[in-house]
């Protein structure tokens, strides 16, 4: 078993990892920026080291400072959480070269799967269904027009190294493609330092369904059901649930079996998520693979009873999975929402500031993953997510009722949050009746703005 883990992250995910380590008897080291000096994760870890100023590029993305902190404190491993360096193949490679265990897959697989066009090509060769589109990258506007004409509009222009909803445009015709091509390319350069893009058919009104997998270093792999992540704003997830009511048991097994086959064939290890789009005819298509812990992992933990972070650590320690696929049982229904420090009525403007009062919800089957506390100042330098509420009920209706109750109890004073906006989603009849897809939130957003103002 690993002995001492440096947690190369902040906020609720750093707290989540540290708590798992404490339960396993593993020492932890927290790193923090100057803006996070009073952050909760620094108080819970056994040691804490400042790695730079508030700006991420000089702290949480500062590979040299993080590696030095790990070496200085005698850590044998690093857990990257999600975001920041979690899918940075160069960081994983450096860890491997100096003998620090990176809690995740090998740097070669992060590099392969982090490039969306290469990942798509790899999955296609394995036999995973993929969305029709370019064979690899497109090198010119004229080439993209020929491909679009061949597969049919609408199409998507996508940054090959993209993520977080950036570097993506849906185009309806050739004229729009002509305008958007250079915009996407420039956005890809600005956001990821890589201007390469590819093109694929736009699947209209799909559900976004992802398969959670675990794979050890002994060629054992299982899937832990699926999560429906179709409630999105600007391609960023807002609410997730498991199981998905968009698929039946036969399709669930088919998607899971294909996911396990894929990770075994490429030699993938640790936790990972293969994301699919499911169309109205129940056809599913590979979209991308995330080579890290997902923000929404707790919904899977609730329905399976498996602690994914602990499994990550065990796998990184060289241990075998202790269960087979037939041992994985999904029980009840789980749902997660992301509580953000933002004002939805002002176009979701971020709202950093000091929390002057707080009341956390409670009750059976209600979990709060957060790093905030009364008196804590939410910094302006990072992602606006400040908490996740996860609930578990006997079925979807009970999960919705629990979530509404929990949100109503969750009081955060001093800053604006999106809690009322989430309640609008939960109260929507189409959502309650499972009548939604990835375009759903655009309609809810417009309704909310019309009701509460903003732009």
QUIKAUR-V297568 format. One line per field, one symbol per residue. ss: DSSP state (2 for helix, 1 for strand, 0 for the rest). burial: # if it has 24 or more other ideal C-beta (glycine too) atoms within 12 Angstrom, else .. A space follows every 10 residues. Layout:
# QUIKAUR-V297568
ss = ???
burial = ???
This chain:
# QUIKAUR-V297568
ss = 0001111000 2222222222 2222001111 1112220002 2222001111 1100022200 0022222222 2200001110 0000000022 2222222200 1100002222 2222022222 2222220001 0010000100 2222222222 2000111111 1110011111 1002222222 2222222222 2200001111 1000001111 1111100000 1111111111 1110011111 1100000022 2222222222 2222220001 1111111100 0001111111 0000002222 2222000222 2222220000 0000222000 0011111111 0112220011 0011001110 0000011111 0000001100 0000111111 1110022222 2222222220 1110000022 2222222022 2200000002 2222222222 22000
burial = .#.####### ########## #..#.##### ###.###### ##.####### ##.#.#..## ###.###.## ..#.###### #########. ##.###...# ########## .######### ###..#.### ####..##.. #..##.##.. ..#.###### ####..#### #.....#..# #.###.##.. .#.####### ###..##### ######...# ########## ###.###### #######... ##.###.### ####.#.### #########. ...####### ########## ####.##### #######... #......#.# .######### ####...#.# ###.#..#.# #...###### ###..####. ########## ###..#..## ####.##..# .#..###### ######.#.. #..#.##### #..##..#.. .....
